Amino acid sequence: MKARHTATLALSFLTLVAEGKPDEEGFRKLVAPLIESYCMDCHDNDTSKGDLSLEKIDGNLVNGPDLGRWEKVLHQLELGQMPPEKKSQPTTAERHSLTQWIRAELLKGGRKPENKLLRPGAGNYVKHKQLFSAEDFGPAWSPPRIWRIRPSVYESGIRAIAKNGKYVRPFTLKSGGHGFRDYDNQYLLAGADLAQLMANASTAASQLTEVRVVNGKISKGNSTPNQLFNLIHPEEAPPTEAKVDAVIQWLYDRVLLRSPTLEEQARLKAFSMKSMKSDGKLLGVRNLISAVLLKPEALYRSELAQGEPDKLGRALLAPREIAYALAYALTDARPDKELLKAAETGKLITRGQVQAHAERILADDKIGKPRILGFFREYFEYGGAPDVFKDAALNRNHVPEVLVSDTDQLIMYFYEKDKDVLRELLTTNKSFVQYGIDSKTKKPIRARARNLGAHLAYSLPPDWKWIPEQPVALPGSQRAGILTQPAWLVAKSGNFDNDAIRRGLWVRGNLLGGIIPDLPITVDAQLPNDETLTLREKMKVTEEAYCWKCHQNTNPVGLPFEMFDHFGRWRTKELGKPADTTGAITNSGVRGLDAEVPDAVAMLHRLADSPRVRQVFVRHAFRYFMGRNETLRDASTLRRADLAYVNSGGSMKSLIISLLTSDSFLYRKAEDPNG
């Protein structure tokens, strides 16, 4: 009865959104009682925790005096930070209705606060226990979206049309921070991007319309197709509409991988005929080429699912949308002929048909799939090792690019074996060492380095002889998976020392699914600059009460990596003292997982045994391949993917296929899943 009453009130305020009037009734009947029930213990006038009192907060969010306070309340509610865990909690429906009401009221006043749950790196704020419980959140879906293509997809697309042009990368993916880079809500094309896109389109158009004069004879350039040459030939008669139609069809086939509609054909034909008449045939055709290359469809991926909705209001992606979604999920190229043919013939509609093509792409070694390695690079975050400055005088054998390549090889080795992939990547003592592949013979060779000592990063003997049979086994007491690879250790280090805090942050967030709030701007986060102290001794300052609220979750799981130096080399001493590598798994929220650990190797083996760690890994895979954070509505997708991984014996391919055939991937609904 209470849930029905809450839902009724939540619906009632929707009629007021367009009117721009404060919803006084909604505040009185829905909001005020919830604030009284869940907030006033800490936020009345007498207590005012966090300098926030809600006792007399004004319910007018259109033009009232307390808009700033309401935005704070909204963010805390959406992130699940308030009420505190030990306090009485609103139901999922109550929290949803309250945040929806606040957002709608703020919108009436022209304010649209950012939903921080949508940020890359914020996925862990969704309660793990709810996602993997038996609670039913209904069938999954994603919101409709128009999503800027990745830089690599853009480059492969324009080179498929005019491959030899000298193009400038017009846009990039954001770097740094935590979370995956290619999210659907992160990018728009700005003025500078458009200028570069126009320049690239002009370059491609020039290449496609090259005309040569050799010994007085006019001929076409190497990249100029006959359709275009016949149109721009200076000695030919004025272009006919039939020739222009043929060129438009040719451009659409290659740029957009489809035929133009009658309306598009007529509009572009009129544009090009007018341009050729006023600017000349050559420039007119180049303008036509640029117009097609700059169409939004060539720069954005569309997932609108405009078909007939089911009884739940969800619509299946159109076959072409599925073709592009599959291609972009696994590759950096547009859909191949098989996908396009399936879409055109109505054979990319059922879950089984989608699965067959996902399996085909994953199994075909001729199809490049950089997105697979890309996931692991972004998940483990080891690719940044070359960006960490190191003093060459301290270690002239340090070659971070080789270390990253070695870790790439190790990941793909276990991906291809496709058995207990996560466990292997967290516990293996195997490693590739200075491993390269000859571009001509395709045989293993020793990777080039500035010297012959790059293998010392793996604590191998100075006289170790490189061998092509790799990976090699390192001492199991020294190495356990990617987090003990020199590439990861360097990426999570400072310029002159280890960084146990960053390492602990990664373990807490990426393995345990924990949350560490952003550092307050008022905090001067500096360790003592005393070279006589070990890092652990310097970090004693973080155990002060104010700091320990956060550092209790990072230090215990970050300090076990003190068994390595900041170049990733195993060690037993630090500053002449025995290296203290002890730590603990704490505050995991999982029965039987918390424990003290003697070092990083023991900690990683313990974590690898935990279903929680596996499920958190599944959540990260979801974010990467979906391009967004999970919501409670995605619970069924996550449970299905986790089950597929377990039942397949830890197959990464099975996990990916489960995600790419899920309702979250295939269905859209015209409603924000976060309310």
N, C-alpha and C positions, 0 to 999 in steps of 0.2 A: 504493500500500500504506500509506504514511504517513497519507494523508488518511482512508483507511478505518479505520485504527487510532484516529485522533483522533476520528472520528465515533462509533465504538463506545464509547470511553471517555466521550464526552459524553453518550451515551444512558444509560450505566450509572448515572450519579449521579442521574438523575431519580427512580429508585425510592427514593432516600434522602431526598428533599425532605420528604415527609410525615412521616417518622420523627423529624426534628429532630436527627439524629445527624451529627457531622462526617464528611465523606466522606474518610476517610484514604487509601483506595486511589486515588480520583480525584486527590487532591493528589500522591500519590507517583508515579503513572504518567502523569498528564496535565499537571499544573500545574508541579511542580518542574522537570521537564525543559525546559519552555518558558521558565521564568524563568532557568534556567541558560544557555540558548542565547541569549536576546535581552536580558537585563537586567543580568547580573552584571558586564559590562565597566564599567558606570558606577555600579552600585549594590551593590557588595560593601562589606565593612567598611572597606577601605582607601580607597576612592574616595568613596562616599556622596554623589554629586552631588545637589544639592537637599536635602541633609540627609536623604536617604532610603537606608537600607540594607535590602536584601532577602535578605542572606546567611543569616540565621537566622530569617526570618519564620515565625511560627507558622501551620501549616496548618489550625488549628481556627478557623473563622469563625463558629461558633455561639456560643461563649462564651470564645474565646481572648483573648489580650492585645493583638493587633495589628489590631483591626478598623478603626481609623482609617487605618492604613497600607494596608490592603486597599482601602478606599474611594478613596484617592488613586490607587492602581494602576488601579482600575476606570475612574475618570474619564479618566485619561490614555490608557488603551487605547481606550476608546470614542470619544474625540475624535481619535484617531489622532496624538496628540502624542508618544507614546512607542511604540517606540524612535524616536530622532531620525532624520530623513530619510536621513542619510548612513550610518546603521548598518544592519545586516542586519535585514530585516523579517519578521515572521511572515506566513504565508499568510492569506488571508481566512478560511479555515476554522479555522485555529489561533486567530486573534484572536477569532472568533465563539465558539468552544468555550471559550476561556479566560474571556471576559467572561460567558458564560452560566453557567459553573461558579461564578464569584465571586458573581454576583447570586443564584443559587440557594442558595448556602451562607449568604450574609448574610441572606437571607429566612428561613432556618431559625431564625436567632437574633432574628428580629423586626425586622430592619433592612431598609428598602427605599430605597436611595439613588436620588436623582433621575437619570434618564437625560438628561443635558444635550444629547444629540443631538436631543431632541424639542423643545427650546426654540425659540421664534421667534428668528431671527437666528443659529441654529447650523447651518443647512443646509450652509454651505460646508465644514464639517468632513468631509463625505463627499467622497472623492477624485474630483476632476473627471476626471482621465485614465481612471479606471476606468469612470465613468459613460458616457463617450463613446468607449470603446475597442471592440474587437471581442469583448471578454470576455463570455461568456454567464452571466447571473445567473438565468436561468429566467424564466418568465412573471410578470408584475407582478400585484400585488394590494395592498389596504389592509387594515388590521385593522378588525374590526367596531367601531362607535363610536356613542355617544349624545352628541349635541353640542348645547349650548344655542344657541337661535336668537339672531340678532343683535338689538340693540335696535330697529333700523329695521324688521325683519321683524315683531317683536312689535307695534310700534305700528301698522303697516299692517294686521295681522291683527285687532286689537281694534277698529280704526276701520272695518273692513269689516263689523263686526257692529253696533256702536253708534258711529257716526262723530262725534257732536257732544259726546261726553264730555270733561271736562277731566281728562286723564290725566297722571300723573307717570311719567317714564321710570324704570322700576324697576332697571335695570342698565345698565352701559356696557361699552364695549370699552376695554381698556388702551391708554394713550397713551404716547408717548415710546419711547426705545430704538430698536433696529434690528430689523427684521423685520416681518412682517405681523401684524395685530391679531386677526383672527378665526381662531384656531387651535382645533382640536377638543379640545385637552387643557388649555385655559387657564381655563375658567370653570365654576363651580358656583353654584347658587342658595343664597345664605346667608340668615340670619334677616332682615336689613334688606331684602333683595330680596323675600322672601316677604311682608313687611308691606306693601310698596308694591303688589305683585301683588294682594293681597287687597283693598286699597283701590281699585285700578283695576277689579277684578271687581265690587266693590260699586257703583262709579260706573256701569259699563255696565249692571248689572242694574237700577239705579234708572231709567236712561234707557229701557230696554226695557219697563219696567212702569209708565210714567207714566200716571196717570189724572186726568182733568180734570172739574171740575163747572162748567158754564156755564149760567146761568139755571135751575139746578136739574136740569139734564140731565147725566148721566154720559157722558163720551166718552173715547176713548183719546188718548194723546199722539202727536205726529208720528212718533216712532220706535218706537211700540208696535205690534207685528204682531198680527193678528187672533187667532192661536193663543194668544198670551199674554193678550190682553185678555179673551178668552172664559173663560180660567181664573181671572182675578183679579177679574172684574166683581163688585162687592159685592152686586148684586141677583140674580146667577145662583145656581142651585142648587149644592150642593157638587160639586166637580170629580169627573168620572168618570175611570175608568182610561183610557178611550179618549182623552179630552182630554189627559191627562198623557202618554200615549204619543205623541200628535201633537206636543206641545211638545218632548219629548225628541228625537224625530226631527228637528224643526226646528232645535234647537240643534246637534245633531251635524252636520247638513248644512252649517251656517254656520260653526261653530267648528272642526270637525275635518275637514270636507269628505268625510264618509262617513256611512254608516248605523251605528247602534249594533249591537253583537252582542246576541244574546238575553240573555246574562248581564248585559251592561251595562244593557240596557233594564230588566230585572227589578230590578236593584239600585238604579238611579236612581229607578225608579217607587216602590219601597218607601220610599226615603229621602224623596222629595218628598211623598208622601202623608202620611207621619208628620209631616214638618215643617209642612205646611199645616194639619194637624189640631191640632198643639200651638202653632204660632206664628201661625196665621192664613194665609189664602190668599196675600196679598201678599208677606209675608216668606218664606213657604214657596217660592214661585216664584222669588224673588230668590236664595234659597239654592241652588235647583236650577241657576240660570244660573251662579252663582259656581262651583259644583262642576264644571261642564263647562269653564268658562274656566280653571280652575286645574289641569286634568288635565295630567300630565307631557307628554302628546302635544302639547298646545298650546304648550308652552314649550321642548321639546327636539326635535331632529330625530333620527330613528332610522335607522341604516344597519347593520342586523344581518345581512341576507342569510341568512335561515334556511331557504332552499330546499335542494334536493339538491346536494351538492358534486360537483365534477367529479373526475377521477382525480388531480388535484393537490391536492385538498382545498379548492379555492376554490368559493364559491357566488356566483351572480349576485344583485345586489340585486333585491328584489321590484319589480314595476312601479310601485307607489305610491312606494317608496323612490327609484326613479330619477326619478319625476316631481318629487318634492320636491327631490332633489339638483340637478337641472337648473335648477329655478326659483330656488333659493337661490344657485346658482353665478352666475347672470346678473342676477337681479333682487332687489329687496327685498320681494317679494310671494310669496304662496303660489302653487301651481301654477294655471295658468289652465284653462278648461274643456276646451281641446283636449288638454292634457297628462293631465288626469284621465280624460277619455273614452278616450284611448289606453291608459292604465293599466288601466282597468276592462274593456276589450275585448281585452286581451292583445296590444295593438299597440305595446307599449313594452318589447320584450324583446331584439330583435336590435340589433346595433351600427348597422345602417343606419336602423332606426326611431328610435333615439336621435339619430343625426346629423340626420335630417330635422327633428326638433323643435328641436334646437339651432340649425340654420340658419334655421328659421322664426322663432324668437324674435329672433335677431340681425338678421334682415331687416325685422322689423315695427317701424316707427317709432312706432307707437301703444303699444308695450310699453316702459315705462320700464326702462332698464338701467343704473342708477347704479353697478353693480359694475364696469363697464368703466372708466369714469373713476376709480373708486375704486382699481382696480389701479394705474394710473399715478400717482395721488396718493401711494399708499403706497410704491410702488417708488422714485419720485424723491424723495419726502419734502419737497416744496416747500410743502405745505399748512400747515406750521407757521410761515410767515413772519409772520403777524399776532401770533404769540406771542412774538416776539423784540422786547423793548422797545428803542425808539430815542428818543433825545432829540430832540423836535420842533424845538428851537432849531437843531439841526445841519442839518435838512432839512425845511422846512415843506411840501414837495411829496411827502413820503413817504406813500403810501396802500397799505399791504400787501394789503388785501382786494382792491383792483383788480388788483394785480400777480398775485395767485393766480388770479383770474378770467381774466385774459389768458392765463395759462399753461394753464388748463383749456381755453380756446378753441383754443389752438394744438394741444394734444394731440388733441382730438376732430376737428380739421380733418384731421390726418394719419391718424387712425384711420378716418375716413370715406373718405378717398382709398384707404386700405388697400394701399399699395404701398411697399415698403422702409420700413416704419413705424419700426423701431428706428434705421436709418441716418438717416432724416429727423429723428427726435427728438434725435439726437446731433450733427447737423451743420447743420441749416437755419439760414439767416440771416433767415428770416421771423419775424414776430411780430405778435400782436394787441396793440393799444395802446388802453387805456381803452375796450374794446369791450363793449357791452351789447346786450341785446335788449329792445325794448319789449314789455311783457307783453300789451298789447292788439293792437297792429298786427303784432307778431312781426317787426318790421323793426329793423335795426341802429341803435343810438343810442350817443351818447357816455356811457360809464359815469359815474355820479355820483362826484364826488370832493370833498374839502374845498376844493379850489381847482382852478385850471386848469393846474397845472404837473406833474401826475402823469406826463405823457409824458417828462419829463426823466430819469426812471429809465432810459430806453432810449437816453440820450445824443442825443436828437433836439433840433433847434434850439429855442430858447425860443419862437419865433414859428410853430412847426409847427402847421398847421391839421389838425384831426381829419377823417378821411374814413371813410365807411362801407365802402368797398371794402377789405377786409382779408382776410388778413394783409398787412402792409407789409414791404418789404425793407429790412433794416438793413445797414450795411457788413459784408461777409463777413470782413473782418479783425478785426471787433470781436465778432461773435456767432456761435455755433455750437450751436444746439439748446437743450434744456431746462437744461443745466448753465450756460449763460450768460444765462438768463432772470433778471431781477432777483428774481423770487419765490424761485427756488432759491438764489441767492447770499445773499439776506437770511436765508432759513431756515437756511443753513449759515454764519451769521456770529455774532459776539458782539454785545453791546449797543453797543460803541463802536469795534469794529475787526473786521477779517476773522477767520475761523477756518480757517486752512489745514489744520489737523489734522483737523477734522471733514469738510472737503471731501475731503481725501485718504482718510480712512476710507471715505467713500461710494464713491469711485472704486475703491479697492482691493477692497471687498467686493461692490459691485453691478455692476461692469463686469468686473473681473478675477477675481472669485470667490475672493479671498484671505481670509486669516484674520488678525485682529489680536486677541491675547489681551486680556482685561479688564485694566484698569489695576490694578496691585497696590495694596492699601490702604495700604501703607507709603510710597508715592510721593506727594510734594507737587507735583502737576502745575500749577505756576504759571510763567508767563513774567515776565520783568522788567517792572516797572511804570515804564518810562522812556519818556516821551512824545517824546523826541528820537530814539528808535530806530525804524526801520521794523519791520514784523512779521517779515520775514526775519531781520533783525539780532537781534531778540528771541529768535527760535527757534534761534539758535546753541547755546543751552543744551541743546537736545534732541539735539545731536550727540555728547554725552558717551557713552562706551562703553555704560553701563548702559541709557541711554535709546534709543540708536540701534538697538538690537536690534528695536524696534518701529517707531520713527520713520523708519527707512530705507524702510519700506513705505508711509508716509503723506505725509511731507514732499515727496518729489520729484513726486508726482502732485497734491498740494494747492497748492503754491506757484505753479504756472502761473496760477492764478486771481487772482493779485495784479494782473492787468491791470484789475481792478474794485475799487471801494471797497466798504465794507460796506453801502451802499445799492444795490449792483448796477450802479452807473454806471461806464462804461468810463473809464479814465484812463491817462495816460502818466507821471505823476509822483506820488510819495508823499513827503510832508514836504519838498517842494522838490527831491527827487532823482529821477532817472529811475527809473521803476518797473521792478524786476527781476522779469520774468515767466518766467524760465527754469525748467526742471524736467526730469524724465526718467521714462519708463516703465521700471521696474526689477523684477527678481525675478518676472516674470510666469510664468515656466516655459514660455513659448511661443517657439519658435525664430523669430527675425526680428522679434519685436514690441518687445523692449526697445530704447530709443533715447532720446537727449536730445531735448528739444522746446523751441522758443523761447517758446511761450505755450500757453494753454489751448485756443485754437482749433485750432492744429496738433495738439495732443495728442488732442483729441476726434475729429478727422478720421482720425488714425492708429488710434485704438481702434475706430472704426466699421468699419474694414476687416477687423477680426480675427474669425475664426470663434469664438475663445474667448469674446469679448464677447457674441456672439450666443447662444452656448450657455449662458452664465451668465444671460442675460436669459430664456431658456427655462426654466431652473431656477427663477428667481424667479416666473415665471408659473405654474409647477407648484405652488409653495408656496401662492400666493394662491388658486387655484381648487380645490386639493385640501384646503386647510386644515391642512396639515402639511408637515414637511420631507421631502425625498426620501431614499430609502435606495438601496442598491445594487440591490435588487429592482425598483426603478422605472427602471432603465437603459433597458429596451426602450421604455418610455413616453416618456422624454426624447428618445431617438434618433428615435423616430417623429414626435414633435412638432417637433423641429428640422428634420427632413426635410420635413415638411409646410410649414413656414414658408419654407424655401429654395425648394422646388418651386413654391410659389404666388407667388414674387416678393416675399416679405416681407410676406405678409398676416397681420395680427394675428388676423383672424377665423378663418383656417385653423388658426393655432396654437391658438386657444381650442377650436375644434371637435375638433381632434386630442386635446387633453387630456380633453375631456368625453366622448369615445368610447373612451377608453383602458381597458385592463384595470385600471389603478390606480384609475380612477374607478368602474368598474362591478362589480368583484369584491371580495369580502371573504373573509378566511381567519382562523379563530380562533387566531391566533398572532401575537405581536408581531414585526414585520419586523426589529426590531433585536436580536432574541434576548432 
